[in-house]
């Protein structure tokens, strides 16, 4: 599964590393502000506060954009599961009317759904994709044979149409669910802007000559939680926010009926 440099960390590691980075940024800014307060007492915190506010506004905008990106792709993964379950179910029903291979085709479709569910359970994406594509090849070979033997059959034509949709949705699922991730450059920009903005908060406090505030910890934890949530949304098959496979489970239960 293609990923970014952030994928080298588990989700709890993302939260911990982000929290540490934020606290270090604030502390570094605070110390720099205290130093500037001593060597340049004429520098006032009011203009700095305006600039820090503008930087925080940019950070909030980028956070909202990144969260929306992750949420949209999470929604797309949920939609494609339902679409794929419907397409497989339609193909399975139409296979019951085929003049030949009906039992074999339906068994292959059952295996296809089993593979899909097994990938979700084990998160072994590579093996699951290879097995799915092998089953697609077997199904398509049967469809080609039926098309050649019964070129004028409406039933065969409808079956081939629905099978083609199943194959298309497999490619869409890989693109949307596995390969469409938040780009690493956006993560880098988000973290870079966060360092600047939060260091600015510390700098303003140090320049004003105030003591360190416990509110800094609250800000750091809140920011780290948002980053953790975005990372969770962006990682299919990992974390607390996973796409429900109930549509596939219901489909597999309906496939236990013997072919007629």
C-alpha positions as CSV (number, residue, x, y, z in Angstrom):
1,X,0.0,0.0,0.0
2,X,1.6,3.3,-1.0
3,X,2.1,5.6,2.0
4,X,4.0,8.6,3.3
5,X,6.8,9.2,5.7
6,X,4.3,9.5,8.5
7,X,3.3,5.8,7.9
8,X,6.6,4.7,9.5
9,X,4.9,5.6,12.9
10,X,2.0,3.7,14.4
11,X,-1.0,5.9,15.3
12,X,0.0,6.2,18.9
13,X,3.4,7.2,17.7
14,X,2.0,9.9,15.5
15,X,0.2,11.4,18.6
16,X,3.3,11.2,20.8
17,X,5.7,12.6,18.2
18,X,3.3,15.4,17.4
19,X,2.8,16.3,21.0
20,X,6.6,16.3,21.6
21,X,7.2,18.5,18.5
22,X,4.5,21.0,19.5
23,X,5.9,21.3,23.1
24,X,9.4,21.7,21.8
25,X,8.3,24.4,19.4
26,X,6.5,26.4,22.0
27,X,9.4,26.0,24.4
28,X,11.9,27.1,21.8
29,X,9.8,30.1,20.8
30,X,9.4,31.0,24.5
31,X,13.2,30.9,25.2
32,X,13.9,33.0,22.1
33,X,11.2,35.5,23.2
34,X,12.8,35.8,26.6
35,X,16.2,36.4,25.0
36,X,14.8,39.1,22.7
37,X,13.0,40.7,25.7
38,X,16.4,41.1,27.4
39,X,18.5,42.3,24.4
40,X,15.8,44.3,22.7
41,X,13.3,45.6,25.2
42,X,11.8,48.0,22.7
43,X,10.3,45.1,20.8
44,X,6.6,45.0,21.8
45,X,4.4,42.0,21.8
46,X,1.3,43.6,20.1
47,X,2.7,43.5,16.5
48,X,4.0,40.0,17.2
49,X,0.6,39.0,18.5
50,X,-1.0,40.1,15.2
51,X,1.5,38.1,13.2
52,X,1.0,35.0,15.4
53,X,-2.8,35.3,15.0
54,X,-2.4,35.4,11.2
55,X,-0.1,32.3,11.3
56,X,-2.6,30.5,13.5
57,X,-5.4,31.3,11.1
58,X,-3.4,29.8,8.3
59,X,-2.7,26.7,10.4
60,X,-6.5,26.4,11.2
61,X,-7.2,26.7,7.5
62,X,-4.7,24.0,6.5
63,X,-6.0,21.7,9.3
64,X,-9.6,22.1,8.1
65,X,-8.5,21.4,4.5
66,X,-6.5,18.3,5.5
67,X,-9.3,17.0,7.7
68,X,-11.8,17.5,4.9
69,X,-9.6,15.7,2.4
70,X,-9.2,12.7,4.8
71,X,-13.0,12.7,5.6
72,X,-14.0,12.8,1.9
73,X,-11.7,9.8,1.1
74,X,-13.1,7.9,4.1
75,X,-16.6,8.5,2.8
76,X,-15.5,7.3,-0.7
77,X,-14.2,4.1,0.8
78,X,-17.6,3.5,2.5
79,X,-19.4,4.1,-0.7
80,X,-17.3,1.8,-2.8
81,X,-17.8,-1.1,-0.4
82,X,-21.6,-0.8,-0.8
83,X,-21.3,-0.4,-4.6
84,X,-19.1,-3.4,-4.9
85,X,-21.4,-5.5,-2.7
86,X,-24.4,-4.6,-4.9
87,X,-22.4,-5.3,-8.1
88,X,-21.3,-8.7,-6.8
89,X,-24.7,-9.6,-5.6
90,X,-26.3,-8.7,-9.0
91,X,-23.7,-10.8,-10.8
92,X,-24.4,-13.7,-8.4
93,X,-28.1,-13.6,-9.0
94,X,-27.7,-13.4,-12.8
95,X,-25.3,-16.3,-12.7
96,X,-28.2,-18.5,-11.6
97,X,-29.8,-18.0,-15.0
98,X,-26.7,-18.9,-17.1
99,X,-27.1,-21.8,-19.6
100,X,-23.7,-23.2,-18.4
101,X,-21.1,-22.8,-15.6
102,X,-23.8,-21.4,-13.2
103,X,-22.6,-23.4,-10.1
104,X,-18.9,-22.8,-10.9
105,X,-19.4,-19.1,-11.4
106,X,-21.4,-18.7,-8.2
107,X,-18.7,-20.6,-6.3
108,X,-16.0,-18.3,-7.7
109,X,-18.0,-15.3,-6.6
110,X,-18.3,-16.7,-3.1
111,X,-14.6,-17.1,-3.0
112,X,-14.2,-13.6,-4.3
113,X,-16.2,-12.2,-1.4
114,X,-14.3,-14.4,1.0
115,X,-11.0,-13.0,-0.2
116,X,-12.3,-9.4,0.2
117,X,-13.3,-10.1,3.8
118,X,-10.0,-11.9,4.5
119,X,-8.0,-8.9,3.4
120,X,-9.9,-6.7,5.9
121,X,-9.3,-9.2,8.7
122,X,-5.6,-9.8,8.0
123,X,-4.7,-6.5,6.3
124,X,-2.6,-8.5,3.8
125,X,-3.4,-6.3,0.9
126,X,-0.8,-7.7,-1.6
127,X,-1.9,-11.3,-1.3
128,X,-5.6,-10.3,-1.4
129,X,-5.2,-8.2,-4.6
130,X,-3.4,-11.1,-6.4
131,X,-6.0,-13.6,-5.3
132,X,-8.9,-11.3,-6.3
133,X,-7.3,-10.7,-9.8
134,X,-6.8,-14.4,-10.3
135,X,-10.5,-15.0,-9.5
136,X,-11.5,-12.2,-11.9
137,X,-9.5,-13.9,-14.6
138,X,-11.3,-17.2,-14.0
139,X,-14.7,-15.5,-14.0
140,X,-13.9,-13.6,-17.2
141,X,-12.7,-16.8,-18.9
142,X,-16.1,-18.3,-18.2
143,X,-17.8,-15.2,-19.4
144,X,-15.8,-15.3,-22.7
145,X,-16.8,-18.9,-23.2
146,X,-20.4,-18.2,-22.6
147,X,-20.3,-15.2,-24.9
148,X,-18.8,-17.3,-27.7
149,X,-21.3,-20.1,-27.3
150,X,-24.4,-18.0,-26.8
151,X,-23.7,-14.7,-28.6
152,X,-27.4,-13.7,-28.8
153,X,-28.3,-14.5,-25.2
154,X,-29.7,-11.6,-23.3
155,X,-29.0,-13.4,-20.0
156,X,-25.3,-13.9,-20.9
157,X,-25.1,-10.3,-22.0
158,X,-26.5,-9.0,-18.7
159,X,-24.2,-11.3,-16.8
160,X,-21.1,-10.0,-18.6
161,X,-22.2,-6.5,-18.0
162,X,-22.5,-6.9,-14.3
163,X,-19.2,-8.9,-14.1
164,X,-17.5,-6.1,-15.9
165,X,-18.8,-3.7,-13.3
166,X,-17.4,-5.9,-10.5
167,X,-14.0,-5.8,-12.2
168,X,-14.2,-2.0,-12.6
169,X,-15.2,-1.5,-9.0
170,X,-12.2,-3.6,-7.9
171,X,-9.9,-1.1,-9.7
172,X,-11.9,1.8,-8.2
173,X,-11.6,0.3,-4.7
174,X,-7.8,0.0,-5.0
175,X,-7.6,3.6,-6.2
176,X,-9.9,5.2,-3.7
177,X,-9.4,2.9,-0.7
178,X,-5.7,2.1,-0.9
179,X,-3.8,4.4,-3.2
180,X,-5.6,7.7,-2.6
181,X,-3.9,9.1,0.5
182,X,-3.0,12.5,1.8
183,X,0.2,13.4,0.0
184,X,3.4,13.7,2.1
185,X,4.0,17.3,1.0
186,X,0.7,18.3,2.7
187,X,1.8,16.5,5.9
188,X,5.1,18.3,5.7
189,X,3.5,21.7,5.1
190,X,1.1,21.1,8.0
191,X,3.8,20.2,10.4
192,X,6.0,23.0,9.2
193,X,3.3,25.6,9.6
194,X,2.4,24.2,13.0
195,X,6.0,24.5,14.2
196,X,6.1,28.2,13.1
197,X,2.7,29.0,14.6
198,X,3.2,27.4,17.9
199,X,6.7,28.6,18.2
200,X,5.2,32.1,17.6
201,X,2.8,31.5,20.6
202,X,5.8,30.8,22.8
203,X,7.8,33.7,21.4
204,X,5.0,36.1,22.2
205,X,4.8,34.8,25.8
206,X,8.5,35.1,26.3
207,X,8.6,38.6,24.7
208,X,5.9,39.7,27.1
209,X,7.9,38.4,30.1
210,X,5.2,36.1,31.4
211,X,5.7,32.7,32.9
212,X,5.0,29.5,31.1
213,X,1.2,28.7,31.0
214,X,-0.4,25.3,31.5
215,X,-2.7,26.3,28.7
216,X,0.2,25.5,26.3
217,X,-0.2,21.8,27.2
218,X,-3.9,22.0,26.4
219,X,-3.1,23.5,23.0
220,X,-0.5,20.9,22.3
221,X,-2.8,18.0,23.3
222,X,-5.7,19.4,21.2
223,X,-3.5,19.9,18.1
224,X,-2.0,16.4,18.5
225,X,-5.5,14.9,18.8
226,X,-6.6,16.5,15.6
227,X,-3.5,15.3,13.8
228,X,-4.1,11.8,15.2
229,X,-7.7,11.8,14.0
230,X,-6.7,12.9,10.5
231,X,-4.0,10.2,10.4
232,X,-6.6,7.6,11.5
233,X,-9.0,8.7,8.8
234,X,-6.2,8.5,6.2
235,X,-5.2,4.9,7.1
236,X,-7.6,2.2,5.8
237,X,-7.7,-0.9,7.8
238,X,-5.9,0.6,10.8
239,X,-7.0,2.4,13.9
240,X,-10.4,3.1,15.4
241,X,-12.1,4.7,12.3
242,X,-12.4,1.8,9.9
243,X,-14.9,1.3,7.1
244,X,-17.7,-1.1,8.0
245,X,-17.8,-4.3,5.9
246,X,-21.4,-5.1,6.9
247,X,-22.6,-4.9,3.3
248,X,-20.1,-7.6,2.3
249,X,-20.9,-9.7,5.3
250,X,-24.6,-9.5,4.5
251,X,-23.9,-10.4,0.9
252,X,-21.8,-13.4,1.9
253,X,-24.6,-14.6,4.2
254,X,-27.1,-14.4,1.3
255,X,-24.7,-16.5,-0.9
256,X,-25.0,-19.5,1.4
257,X,-28.2,-20.5,-0.4
258,X,-27.6,-23.4,-2.8
259,X,-27.5,-22.5,-6.5
260,X,-30.7,-23.5,-8.4
